[in-house]
Amino acid sequence: MEQNFIELLSEILEKESSTVKLEDTFRDYDEWDSLANLSVIAMLDDEYDVHIESKDFKNLITVGDLMNEVQKRKG
């Protein structure tokens, strides 16, 4: 799941997937903006059938936190 998740996230951010690391704070990417925020939430719903409320989403810090939350909610 990790590689697929990073590839999807890097597509949204228009970054090379090799530059996206689990320990990265995703909001620190230069490409991160409100549209990226909404796009990631939509991607999680479409690709993983996981819905994360914005209040919960803002508590996630790193790419790894985001991926772990998806895995946790998928069961």
NORPEJO-V812850 format. One record per residue. N is the residue number from 1. D_CENTER is the distance of its C-alpha to the mean C-alpha in Angstrom with 2 decimals. Layout:
BEGIN
n & d_center
N & D_CENTER
N & D_CENTER
END
This chain:
BEGIN
n & d_center
1 & 12.34
2 & 10.90
3 & 12.07
4 & 11.06
5 & 7.36
6 & 7.73
7 & 10.00
8 & 8.10
9 & 5.47
10 & 8.84
11 & 10.66
12 & 9.08
13 & 9.78
14 & 12.99
15 & 12.96
16 & 14.56
17 & 12.41
18 & 14.95
19 & 14.00
20 & 10.42
21 & 11.14
22 & 9.90
23 & 12.06
24 & 10.79
25 & 10.28
26 & 7.52
27 & 9.87
28 & 12.62
29 & 11.83
30 & 14.75
31 & 12.88
32 & 10.78
33 & 12.72
34 & 13.08
35 & 12.70
36 & 9.28
37 & 8.44
38 & 10.25
39 & 9.05
40 & 5.40
41 & 7.49
42 & 9.95
43 & 8.18
44 & 7.44
45 & 11.08
46 & 12.50
47 & 11.37
48 & 11.28
49 & 13.51
50 & 11.56
51 & 12.07
52 & 10.78
53 & 13.25
54 & 12.63
55 & 14.87
56 & 12.82
57 & 9.46
58 & 11.43
59 & 12.48
60 & 9.30
61 & 9.89
62 & 8.52
63 & 5.88
64 & 8.43
65 & 8.66
66 & 5.38
67 & 6.59
68 & 10.00
69 & 9.69
70 & 8.95
71 & 11.84
72 & 13.93
73 & 13.84
74 & 14.63
75 & 17.59
END
